[in-house]
Amino acid sequence: MNARQLKWVYLMILALIWGSSFILIKKGLVGLTALQLGSLRILFAAIFLLVIGFKSLVKIPKEKWKYIALTSLFGTFTPAYLFAIAETEIDSSITAILNSLTPLNTLILGAMAFGINFKRSQVWGVFIGLVGSMLLVFNGAINHPEQNYYYAILVIVASVCYAINVNLLKKYLHDLSPLSITTGNFAFLLLPTLLILFFSGFFDVIHVGTVQHSVLFIMILGVVGTGIANILFFKLIQMSSPVFATSVTYLIPIVAFFWGLLDHEMLTPVQFFGAFIVLIGVYLSAKK
């Protein structure tokens, strides 16, 4: 299988994994707080990656560790907590759709801060995507007054963090192996994550059955949806481009939507239209 075919295989696998992540977050929040969930997600991924990739840490040059720290902050640490907090108030399928703004933000930040050129159609894509996301959020707020759609802002901030992350990876860490980058990220996050987990009161409630059940969901999310998925994602960035890699978010909402249907979530017709507009904008922004 050549590199062109392989990048599409990676894209599909990532869509299935990350599209399932949002329902796992929702199920995990049944017994855990958002801080506990985010911390456990990182902790399980860190343990898994240190077991399989500890030896790869020596391959990271000293001057690269500052970029490892930055990518761990923007690519994992901050989004893990923002998504968990957001899903305490809004549906998992809505969260996944708003996450599809990542390629738009990747394009904007790439042009502004990393010297990436863009076409007029991509500018239109950014504008269309923003219109679609506003339609999605405002209609959701009107039709679901029991949900606080201000929390959607947290998802948009998380998508900006992802955009910063992929641009940093492509520019400064393109010469490192995906396993070294991923293991380095989580090794850096291990101590702060343990501190947050300790002060969140998790160890006082770990004996509760509901909490233990939720921990199983987050173990899957941490190992597969964070650890393994990040290795695949960093490899995809290296073999393609930041915008192509983040175009996985075209497919994530589709997977997340079907999981949401199984869990009795439903979009209004206007929200369907807004989601469609978002995906058109994302397509235009990623088109070369």
N, C-alpha and C positions, 0 to 999 in steps of 0.2 A: 504493500500500500504506500503510495507516494505522499509527500507532505501536504499536497493540496487536498487529497481525499481524507487524510488523517485529521486535518484541522476541523473538518465537518463532523467527523466521528466524535472528536472531543467536544465540539459545540453541542451535539445532541445529548451526549452523556451528562454534560454540565446542566443542560436545560432540565433534564429529568431529576437530577439530584437537587438543584437549587429550587426548582419549581415545587418540590415536595417539602422544602425547608420551612415554608411559611405555615403549613398546617402542623408541622412538628412543633413550631414555636407556640402556636395556639394551644395545642394539647399540653405542652409543657407548662403553660401559664395557669393551668387548672390547679396545680399544687404548689407552684413556685412564684416568687415575685420576679419582676423584670430583671432586677440586679442579680438575683440568684441564677436565673436562667442564662443570662449573658455570661456570667462568670463560669458556670458549669460547661457551657458550650465551648468556651476557650480552653478550659482546663482539660476536658476530655480530648480535644484536638491536640493540645500540647503534649499530653502523656503519650498518645499514639505516635506523634511525629518524633518525639525524642527517642522512643523505642526503636523506630525504624531508620531515623535519620541523624542520630547524635553524631556519628563519625563525619557527617557531611559539614558540620559546623567549622571544622578546621580549614575548609576550602574557601571560607569567606575572608577576604583581605581586611585588615584593620580599618582601612579608609572607607570600606563599604558598610560598616556597621551602623553608621549614622543614617544611611538610607534604609537599612533593614529596620531600624527603630521607627523611622517615619512611615514606612509602608505597613508596619505592624499596627501603628496608631490609626492610620487612615483606612487601611484595607480590612482590618479585623476588629480591633478593640472598640473603637467608637461605633461602627455600624452594629456590632453584636448587641450592644445595649440599646441603641436607638430603635432597632427593629422590635426588640422585646417590649420596650416601653410603648411604642406605637400600637402594637397589637393588643394592648390592654384596653384600647378604645375603638379601634377600627378593624374591619374584617381582614382576614389573611389574603383574600383574593385582591382586595383594593391595595393592600400593601405591595403585593407582587406587581401590580400594574404600575404603580407609582415608581417602583424600583426600575422600571424600564426606561426612566429618564436618564439612566446612567450614561448611555452613549451620547446623548445630547450634551450632558455636562462634560463628558470626556472631550468632545469636540471643542466646546467653548473654552475650557481650561487649557487644552492643547494649543489652541490658537493664541490665547492671551499670554500664557506663561511658558510654553515649551516650544514655540516657534513652528507649530504644525500649520501647513497651508489648508485652506478650505475653499469650497466652491459655493456659488450662489444658491444652488439647490440645497446645500447643507444648512445654509442660513435659514432658508424657508422651513427646513425640517425642524430646526430649533424652535422657530416661532409656532409652527403647527403643533408640535409636541407640548409646548407650554399651554396653548389654548385647550388642547384635549385634557391635560391634567387639571386645569382649572374647572372645566366642565364636569369632570369626574368627581372632584372634591366638593364643589358647591352643590351639585345635585344630590350627592350622597348626604351632605349636611342637612338638606331640606327634607329628604325622604327617610332619613334615619336619625331623628332627633335624639335617640337614646345613645348615639355614638358621638364622641367629641372629635370632629374632623380637623380641629387645630393640630391634633397629633399627626396628621398627614405631613405636616411640615418636617417632622422628625425623619420621615422616610426620604423626603427630598434632600435633607441635609446628609443623610446616609449615602444617597446616590452621588452627591458631590464628593464625599469622602472616597467612594470607590473610584470616581473619575480622577481624583488627585493620585490615588494609589497606582492605577494602571499607567498613567503618564510617567510617574516616578520609576516604576518597574522597567518600562520600555527604554527610558533615557539613561538610567544609572545602574540597573542590575541585569541588563540583557545578557551579560557574559557569565552569569552564575547559573548553576543548575537549579531547576525548580525545587528540588528537594532541599537544597541548601537554603534557599530563600525562605521557603515555608517553615522549615525547622527553626531557622534563625528568628523569624517573626514570633513564633510561639514560645521559644525559649526566652525571648525578651519580655513577653507578657506574663510569664508564669507567676512571678512574685506579686505584681500588682493585682492580678486576678485572684490569687489566694487571699490577699488582704481584704479585697472587696467581699469575697465569699464569706470570710470569717465575720466581718462586721455586719453582714446582711442578716445574721441570725440563722443561717442555714443549718449549722450544726446543732441547733437547739430543736429543730423540727424534722431532722433526717429520719427519725424513727416512725414518723406518721406514714400510713399506707399510701395516701394520696400523693405525698411528696415522692416516695420511692417509685411509684408508677410514673410520675412525670419525669423523674431522673432518667428512666429508661429511654424515653423519647429524646431527651437531650443528649444522651450518650450516642444515639444514632446520628443526631444532628451534628454533634461535635466531631465524631470520627469520620463519617461519610460526607456530610454536608459542609464541613469546614476543612478538616484535615486533608482528605483525599481530593476533594473538589479544588482546593487551593493549589495543590500540586498540578493538577490538570489545567487549571486556569493560567498559572504562570507559564506552563509549557505552551499553551495556546497563544499567549501574548508574544512569546519569543518566536514562534513559527509564523505569526501573522502580523497583526497590528493592534494597537489599543482599541480602536473603534470596532474592528471585526470581533475581537475577543468580547467586548462588552455588548455586541449584538446578540449574545446569548439571551439578553433580556427581551428579545422579540418573543422567544419561546417559553420563557419562565411563566408569564401570566397565563398562558394556555394550560400548562400543567397545573398551576396553582388554582385556576378557575375550576377545573374538574374535581380537584380535591375539595374545594369550597362547596361545590354542589353536593358532594357526598356528605358534607357536614352541615347541610341546610343553609348555606349562604346563597344569596341571589343578588344580582345587579339589576337596577332599573333599566328600562329601554334607553333612557338618556345616558346612563352610565356606560352601557354597552357602546353607544355611539362615541362617547368620550374616550373609552379605551381604544376603539378603532382609530380615532384621530391620533392618539398618542403613538400607536404603533406605526402609522403612516409617517409621522414626524421622525420617529426613530429610524425608520427605513431610509428616509431622505437624508438624514444627517450622517448615516453610515455609508451611503452610496458614493462610490468614487467616480 
